[in-house]
Amino acid sequence: MAAVSTSPQMKETNSMRAFLAIWTGQAISVFGSALVQFALIWYMTVQSGSALVLTLATLVQMLPRTVLGPFVGAWIDRWNRRYVMQAADALTGSVTIVLAMLFHLGQVQIWHIYGLLFAAALGQTMHVSAFSASTTLMVPTGQLTRIGGLNQILEGATRILGPPAGALLIETLPIQSILTIDVATAIIAVTSLSFVHVPQPERSTTEEQASTWRDVKSSFKYVWTWRGLAVVTGISTMLNFMLVPAFSLLSLIVFDHFKGSALQLGWMEAASGIGILAGGALLSTWGGFEKRMNTVIVGTGLLGLMMVVIGTVPATCIFLAIGALFLAGVGLSLGNGVGQALLQIIIVPDMQGRVFATLAALRSLMAPLGLALAGPFTDRFGAQSWMLCAGIGITVMVAGMRFIPEVASIEEHERS
């Protein structure tokens, strides 16, 4: 009997089905984690009333990505990526069970929560790097930009629905019950991975014999010696340096400049989330410009311009700031969605785990420095001034990208 051949189109369809099955499970898990994170941050706010406690919580969540990220990426390129993603979800779920028991027994301490946040951040670092690297091998190249849009839809929906859902749960359930939601969604994520095939990249014998430290060094060398990628990485780290403080100071802009309340802050955050959702929907249907870097430049440029608007709008025009935040969300969604797809296309598959983790670590490294400098700057000149300066800086940097040949032509390095 003759063997039945499988056409490339059928293989692509099966691979997309497998990807969407994984993505759906992860989307449910991401939403569950968002609910729990909101509840824990609120718990620490009420129990401590300390800015230091909350700042440390933010730093604890940054540590795995910044310090351990490159090593995690090297391990991802060595190990079975499906098992890595399952282990990441299982780690988060297991630690959450322990914390729920401590809450039930009335024995929980702040450092216990820090432990969960650290473990969750480590799991997320493992999962995001493995999932991004696997996406390249499961999704046809022409669909990667639309998948980026789908991811932005998830982020926008989580930002919009997560806080109010978390607030509602806090009012109706004990916190240990809320934690079990995250455990349940983690189980769904692990299960969704159990019935699909996740392709593995080929590694040469030399690569398999290399040490983890050599793999880590190779990821930094890969970025550093590719001038276009190095410039893009430098710009993205500076974007983080300016963006993270700008949006963390949004509450001060509402309170000091607009003389608003928590309601007005909620409107602003919701507008940003809706913008990200709209940008993701646009990207998933349109797909962006034919030259992907143009979409990154336009989206990030729109973000910068809208930050300038927020930094200059009069105190009597808060609705103009809300509209600007909506458009900023659209721009952020376009820039992030297409930017990730572009990296998935130009970076070779067997390097993606470690390179993605290294890029994330470099970007995260600048956020604490930005926060440290933004504090005294804001005390002297006001939160709106930082937003304005950051918006101008982002706009100028992104406009300059168009005139750097190695950046403008970076897509010419697409993998064959």
Secondary structure, 3 states (H helix, E strand, C coil): CCCCCCCHHHHHHHHHHHHHHHHHHHHHHHHHHHHHHHHHHHHHHHHHCCHHHHHHHHHHHHHHHHHHHHHHHHHHHHCCHHHHHHHHHHHHHHHHHHHHHHHHHCCCCHHHHHHHHHHHHHHHHHHHHHHHHHHHHHCCHHHHHHHHHHHHHHHHHHHHHHHHHHHHHHHHCCHHHHHHHHHHHHHHHHHHHHCCCCCCCCCCHHHHHCCHHHHHHHHHHHHHHCHHHHHHHHHHHHHHHHHHHHHHCHHHHHHHHCCCCHHHHHHHHHHHHHHHHHHHHHHHHHCCCCCHHHHHHHHHHHHHHHHHHHHHCCCCCHHHHHHHHHHHHHHHHHHHHHHHHHHHHHCCHHHHHHHHHHHHHHHHHHHHHHHHHHHHHHHHHCHHHHHHHHHHHHHHHHHHHCCCHHHHCHHHHCCC
